[in-house]
């Protein structure tokens, strides 16, 4: 996974700050952060990666606090209608 993450960071020209944040995550979390592709219209991919890390950390905190509904609803943010329909 490390090679896969490093390739993603390099290929998308992710800056040092965002790279360090991604590297600080567990391998499973790194996989989640890079799983969603960066679309061609992203102006600042590094900011997108920092936002994904923050989102993942916030979701993790909600899971620890036992707020499963908040964690679930947060994970649905940006989900495709098909993905949402799977849960309905």
DRENKETOR-379904 format. One record per residue: residue in three letters; x negated, y, z negated of N, C-alpha, C, CB in turn. Coordinates in steps of 0.2 Angstrom, whole numbers, padded with zeros to 4 digits, always signed. Glycine has a CB too. Layout:
! residues N
ALAXYZXYZXYZXYZ;...
! end
This chain:
! residues 88
UNK-0004-0006+0000+0000+0000+0000-0004+0006+0000+0005+0000-0006;UNK-0010+0006-0003-0014+0012-0004-0016+0014+0003-0021+0011-0008;UNK-0018+0010+0008-0020+0012+0015-0014+0015+0018-0023+0006+0019;UNK-0008+0012+0017-0002+0014+0020+0000+0022+0018+0004+0010+0019;UNK-0001+0023+0011+0000+0029+0009-0005+0034+0011+0000+0029+0001;UNK-0011+0033+0011-0017+0037+0013-0016+0039+0021-0024+0034+0012;UNK-0014+0034+0025-0012+0035+0032-0007+0040+0033-0011+0028+0036;UNK-0001+0039+0029+0004+0044+0029+0002+0051+0028+0010+0041+0025;UNK-0001+0051+0022-0004+0058+0020-0008+0061+0025-0007+0058+0013;UNK-0013+0058+0028-0017+0060+0033-0013+0062+0039-0023+0055+0034;UNK-0009+0057+0042-0006+0058+0048-0001+0064+0048-0002+0052+0050;UNK+0002+0066+0042+0006+0071+0041+0003+0078+0039+0012+0069+0037;UNK-0004+0077+0038-0008+0083+0036-0005+0086+0029-0007+0089+0041;UNK-0004+0082+0024-0002+0084+0018-0008+0087+0014+0001+0078+0014;UNK-0006+0093+0011-0012+0096+0008-0014+0093+0001-0010+0104+0006;UNK-0019+0096-0002-0023+0092-0007-0018+0092-0013-0029+0096-0009;UNK-0014+0097-0015-0010+0098-0021-0004+0092-0020-0006+0104-0021;UNK-0001+0092-0014+0004+0087-0013+0001+0080-0013+0008+0088-0007;UNK-0005+0079-0010-0008+0072-0010-0010+0070-0017-0015+0073-0006;UNK-0012+0074-0021-0014+0072-0028-0007+0070-0032-0017+0078-0032;UNK-0002+0074-0031+0005+0072-0034+0007+0065-0032+0010+0077-0032;UNK+0007+0064-0025+0009+0057-0023+0004+0052-0026+0008+0057-0015;UNK-0002+0053-0026-0007+0048-0028-0006+0046-0036-0014+0050-0027;UNK-0003+0051-0040-0002+0050-0047+0004+0046-0048-0001+0057-0050;UNK+0008+0044-0043+0014+0040-0044+0011+0033-0044+0019+0041-0039;UNK+0016+0028-0047+0015+0021-0046+0015+0019-0039+0020+0017-0051;UNK+0012+0013-0037+0013+0011-0031+0020+0010-0028+0010+0004-0030;UNK+0025+0008-0032+0032+0007-0030+0035+0014-0029+0036+0004-0036;UNK+0033+0019-0033+0035+0026-0032+0032+0029-0026+0034+0030-0038;UNK+0026+0028-0024+0023+0030-0018+0026+0028-0012+0015+0028-0018;UNK+0028+0021-0013+0032+0018-0007+0038+0022-0006+0033+0010-0008;UNK+0042+0023-0011+0048+0027-0010+0047+0034-0007+0052+0027-0017;UNK+0042+0037-0009+0041+0044-0007+0039+0044+0000+0035+0047-0011;UNK+0036+0039+0003+0034+0039+0010+0039+0035+0014+0027+0036+0011;UNK+0044+0032+0011+0048+0028+0015+0053+0032+0020+0053+0024+0010;UNK+0054+0038+0017+0058+0043+0022+0054+0047+0026+0063+0048+0017;UNK+0055+0046+0033+0050+0049+0037+0051+0057+0037+0051+0047+0045;UNK+0046+0060+0039+0046+0068+0039+0048+0069+0047+0039+0071+0038;UNK+0054+0073+0047+0056+0074+0054+0052+0079+0057+0064+0076+0054;UNK+0053+0080+0064+0049+0084+0068+0050+0092+0066+0050+0083+0075;UNK+0056+0093+0063+0057+0100+0062+0055+0103+0055+0065+0101+0063;UNK+0051+0098+0051+0049+0100+0045+0043+0105+0046+0046+0094+0041;UNK+0044+0111+0043+0039+0117+0044+0033+0116+0039+0042+0124+0042;UNK+0035+0113+0033+0029+0112+0028+0030+0105+0025+0029+0118+0023;UNK+0027+0100+0028+0027+0094+0025+0025+0093+0018+0024+0089+0030;UNK+0020+0097+0016+0017+0096+0010+0022+0098+0004+0011+0101+0009;UNK+0026+0103+0006+0031+0105+0001+0037+0100+0001+0034+0112+0003;UNK+0038+0097+0006+0043+0091+0006+0041+0086+0002+0044+0089+0014;UNK+0034+0084+0002+0032+0079-0002+0032+0080-0009+0025+0077+0000;UNK+0030+0087-0011+0030+0089-0018+0038+0088-0020+0028+0096-0019;UNK+0042+0090-0016+0049+0090-0018+0052+0083-0019+0054+0093-0013;UNK+0049+0078-0015+0051+0071-0016+0048+0068-0022+0048+0067-0010;UNK+0042+0070-0024+0039+0068-0030+0043+0071-0036+0032+0070-0031;UNK+0045+0077-0036+0049+0080-0041+0056+0076-0042+0050+0087-0040;UNK+0059+0075-0036+0065+0072-0036+0065+0065-0039+0068+0071-0029;UNK+0060+0061-0037+0058+0055-0040+0057+0055-0048+0053+0051-0036;UNK+0053+0060-0050+0052+0060-0057+0058+0062-0061+0046+0065-0058;UNK+0062+0066-0058+0068+0068-0061+0073+0063-0062+0072+0074-0058;UNK+0073+0059-0056+0078+0053-0056+0075+0048-0061+0078+0050-0049;UNK+0069+0047-0062+0066+0042-0067+0068+0044-0074+0058+0042-0066;UNK+0067+0051-0075+0069+0054-0082+0076+0052-0084+0068+0061-0082;UNK+0081+0053-0079+0088+0052-0080+0089+0045-0081+0092+0054-0074;UNK+0085+0040-0078+0086+0033-0079+0084+0031-0086+0082+0029-0074;UNK+0079+0034-0089+0076+0033-0095+0081+0036-0100+0069+0037-0096;UNK+0085+0041-0099+0089+0044-0104+0096+0041-0104+0090+0052-0102;UNK+0097+0036-0099+0103+0032-0099+0108+0035-0095+0105+0031-0106;UNK+0107+0040-0091+0112+0044-0087+0112+0040-0080+0111+0051-0087;UNK+0114+0034-0080+0114+0031-0073+0118+0034-0068+0117+0024-0074;UNK+0124+0037-0070+0128+0041-0065+0124+0046-0062+0134+0043-0068;UNK+0121+0050-0066+0117+0056-0063+0111+0053-0058+0114+0060-0069;UNK+0108+0048-0061+0103+0045-0056+0105+0042-0050+0099+0039-0060;UNK+0111+0039-0050+0114+0037-0044+0116+0042-0039+0120+0032-0046;UNK+0119+0047-0042+0122+0053-0038+0116+0056-0035+0126+0058-0042;UNK+0110+0057-0039+0104+0060-0036+0101+0056-0030+0099+0061-0041;UNK+0102+0050-0031+0099+0045-0026+0103+0046-0019+0098+0038-0028;UNK+0109+0048-0020+0113+0048-0014+0113+0055-0011+0121+0047-0016;UNK+0109+0060-0014+0108+0066-0010+0104+0065-0004+0104+0071-0015;UNK+0107+0067+0001+0103+0066+0008+0104+0059+0011+0096+0067+0007;UNK+0108+0055+0008+0109+0048+0010+0114+0049+0016+0113+0044+0005;UNK+0113+0044+0021+0117+0044+0027+0124+0042+0025+0114+0039+0032;UNK+0129+0044+0029+0136+0041+0027+0137+0034+0027+0141+0044+0033;UNK+0133+0030+0031+0133+0023+0031+0130+0020+0025+0128+0020+0037;UNK+0125+0023+0022+0122+0021+0015+0127+0022+0010+0116+0025+0014;UNK+0131+0028+0010+0136+0030+0005+0142+0025+0005+0138+0037+0006;UNK+0144+0023+0012+0149+0019+0012+0148+0012+0010+0151+0018+0020;UNK+0142+0010+0009+0140+0003+0006+0142+0003-0001+0132+0002+0007;UNK+0142+0009-0004+0143+0009-0011+0150+0011-0013+0139+0014-0015;UNK+0154+0012-0008+0161+0014-0009+0166+0008-0009+0164+0019-0004;
! end
